[in-house]
Amino acid sequence: MPLPRLRLTRDASHGPLDGAWWPRCDALELELPALIGSLDPSVGTVTRVTVGTAAWPDAPQKVMAPGHVIEVVRTDRAAEAHAITVDCGTVGRWELLVIPPDEPAGAAAWLLTAASDPGNPLSAPRLLALAESGLDGQDTWESEGGSGVR
C-alpha cells in the first residue's frame, strides 16, 4: 500500500490544525489504515477518528487497522467538514485538514505546507477556501497570522 500523503506539524501546534492529509480516494476504509500506519507508534494506538459526514458520507463505523479496530465517529459539525480528528486514547490527538482527493497537486502541496505550519491560525474550511481562490489568498493568509510559506 502506498504511503499516505501526510504532513504533520513538527513541534506542538498552536493553531486549529496539526497538519494535513491528502487521501487518494474517498473510501475511508481503504485510506485510513495507511494513515494510521504512518503515525509514530510511540504516540500510542489510534482508538478513534472523527470525520465530517459531508466529506465521508459512507464512512463505516469501524475500520480495521493492523492489529486493532478503529472506531469511526461521524459528525455534522461545520468545523469537522474538511478535517479528521485522530485520537490515540489518553496519549494525544491530531486535528488534520483533509484535502479532497481530486484537488490539483499544486493546491494540495500548498495546503499540506500551510496546515502543518505551527503558526497557522486558519481552520480547515478557511484554508480550503484560500486554495480554491487560486492561491491568491496569500495576503489573507499572512494577514491572518500565517508565515507565508508556500
ZICORHU-V567999 format. One record per residue. RES is the residue in one small letter. PHI is phi in whole degrees, 0 to 359 (NA if undefined). Layout:
RES,PHI ; RES,PHI
//
This chain:
m,NA ; p,294 ; l,296 ; p,289 ; r,273 ; l,220 ; r,218 ; l,249 ; t,296 ; r,294 ; d,250 ; a,301 ; s,278 ; h,244 ; g,247 ; p,284 ; l,234 ; d,248 ; g,148 ; a,215 ; w,226 ; w,241 ; p,293 ; r,278 ; c,211 ; d,261 ; a,266 ; l,303 ; e,296 ; l,271 ; e,274 ; l,299 ; p,302 ; a,293 ; l,299 ; i,298 ; g,294 ; s,272 ; l,282 ; d,299 ; p,296 ; s,291 ; v,276 ; g,104 ; t,275 ; v,290 ; t,255 ; r,203 ; v,231 ; t,242 ; v,229 ; g,279 ; t,293 ; a,295 ; a,277 ; w,231 ; p,295 ; d,253 ; a,298 ; p,288 ; q,280 ; k,217 ; v,229 ; m,280 ; a,238 ; p,307 ; g,85 ; h,197 ; v,251 ; i,250 ; e,285 ; v,247 ; v,254 ; r,257 ; t,223 ; d,259 ; r,298 ; a,301 ; a,295 ; e,267 ; a,302 ; h,233 ; a,220 ; i,227 ; t,256 ; v,251 ; d,256 ; c,247 ; g,58 ; t,268 ; v,278 ; g,173 ; r,207 ; w,234 ; e,250 ; l,243 ; l,293 ; v,257 ; i,277 ; p,305 ; p,305 ; d,269 ; e,296 ; p,302 ; a,303 ; g,297 ; a,293 ; a,296 ; a,297 ; w,297 ; l,295 ; l,301 ; t,290 ; a,296 ; a,291 ; s,267 ; d,290 ; p,299 ; g,266 ; n,297 ; p,263 ; l,263 ; s,281 ; a,302 ; p,299 ; r,292 ; l,297 ; l,297 ; a,297 ; l,296 ; a,296 ; e,293 ; s,281 ; g,83 ; l,63 ; d,281 ; g,273 ; q,305 ; d,296 ; t,296 ; w,303 ; e,291 ; s,290 ; e,265 ; g,107 ; g,286 ; s,278 ; g,86 ; v,290 ; r,244
//
